[in-house]
Amino acid sequence: MENTVLVALSKHMVLRRQMDVIANNIANMNTTGFKRERSLFATYLQDVGEGSKIAFVRNTGVVSDFSTGPLEVTNNTFDIAIRGNGFFELETPQGTRFTRGGRFELDADGALVTAQGYPVLADDGFPILTVPEDTNIIISSDGTVTSEGGEIGRLLVVAFEDTRDLIKLGGGLYATEATAQPALDAEVIQGSIEGSNVEPIVEMTRMITLLRSFQNAQKLSDDENELRRRAINALAATPQSV
Amino acid sequence: MRSLSIAATGMLAQQTNIDVIANNIANLNTTGFKRQRPEFQDLLYQNLRRVGTASSDAGTIVPSGVQIGTGVRNGSVYRITEQGNLVSTGNTFDLAIQGKGYFRVELPNGEDAFTRAGTFQINGEGEIVTLDGFTVGPGIIIPNGAIDVTINASGGVEVKLGEQIEPQNVGQIELVTFPNEAGLEAIGQNLLLETPSSGSGTAGTPGSAGVGTLQQGFLETSNVDAVSEITNMITAQRAYELNSKVISTADEMMATISQLR
């Protein structure tokens, strides 16, 4: 007979988790290449006999929305955004990683690296190396890097059949066991970076709705408590006191 | 409740953002200043339900697990080394660099520092020095009695002395280039130091391959764009407010919990 309270509890639990997801989205409003996340919920049915079932709610997944974020023009040579579906491939000590945060720079050896210092790979599988004489570096929309001295290499932009295979590692990095394929509909834009695709208004309205649902769930528990208190009073009352 | 700490990381990040913007705006008129931009990264994710694990004996797998992020952090604050505008000052020892490269400045402790602010003067010995009196490499002495000092685009310093018809070359200003300019360490006073991440500097003649040219009588202004800084500031302030709203919502949720009987 604890069902009402337990159903309300399951609601409390998922709403708190959803709140964490919204909080993370809002905290990453200005994070380069960040993709907003959504919680997925599912009904969990339990047979309680006499042909009736009660429904609990549970959190089955958190998915990233990989739609392109707004492009922000910085005019910095090594700020590179990807328009369309695609990722840069990076070489890290832990293995191959992927990112959409195209805030790159040159390291002491002249290699193109991320802010964390991981080399960005070219389509031949090696890092892109520049020499000090390379000036006026131009990156064309297909990823070809050229300077006054000629072509340096071509940035590798890859895509995945199912972006849900990607595991988020923080720092804008993703790892996966799926095979990467060359991106077909991706375009590279130099001098811009991709902003976070979090939409503050959407997150705010979700947060308000969530708060109200949370309060409703609490009301449900309260009402159930009141119901039971009354039942006990009525049923346990002795004839003298009635 | 993770939301509280997540929103706190968000507010902290926006504070850094405002600090950087404030510094950019404060240096709107600083010669040779390069604007900075903070770079944010998402923090580690907690796996509550791992992606790719089996969801049944039949081999079906979880298509998207439950990964909850834990907030944001400031990854780096980097300089955007875009060329600033050149303004004419008409001053003999004002030099602007058009293109890549830095002037080498000899610090009193013997170390070398680098700068793009070419507001130079001459000291009592006739040596070309910065506003703080530090020698500009390689140390050029303008002879006493020089009438006219010309510094050409490739750094040659020529003076005209008294009755001489031909100008006399007294030295050559050199520029230093770095593989990774953003890796230089700023020490204030418009000066930068070489670091392992900037790579070692290569001295070159202005105008040679990969090195910029000099412009006498001009100064390179700060590359801060006031309009974009102000719009960034508005965005940052709103983001800060939104994060504080998350905190108050989380607080309200906790108040609701405490009212449960």
Interface residues (C-beta under 8 A of the other chain):
Chain A: H12 L15 R16 R17 M19 D20 V21 I22 A23 N24 I26 A27 N28 M29 N30 T31 T32 F34 E37 S39 L40 N59 T60 G61 V62 V63 T74 N75 N76 G101 R103 E105 L106 D107 A108 D109 G110 A115 Q116 G117 T130 P132 E133 D134 T135 E148 D162 R164 D165 I167 K168 L169 G170 G171 G172 E177 P200 E203 M204 M207 I208 L210 L211 F214 Q215 Q218 S221 D222 N225
Chain B: M1 R2 S3 L4 I6 A7 T9 G10 A13 Q14 N17 R37 E39 F40 Q41 D42 L43 L44 Y45 L48 R49 V51 G52 V62 P63 S64 G65 V66 Q67 I68 G69 T70 G71 V72 G75 S76 Y78 I80 T81 E82 G99 K100 T177 F178 P179 N180 A182 G183 P196 S197 S198 G199 S200 T202 A209 G210 T235 A236 R238 A239 L242 N243 K245 V246 T249 A250 E252 M253 T256 I257 Q259 L260 R261
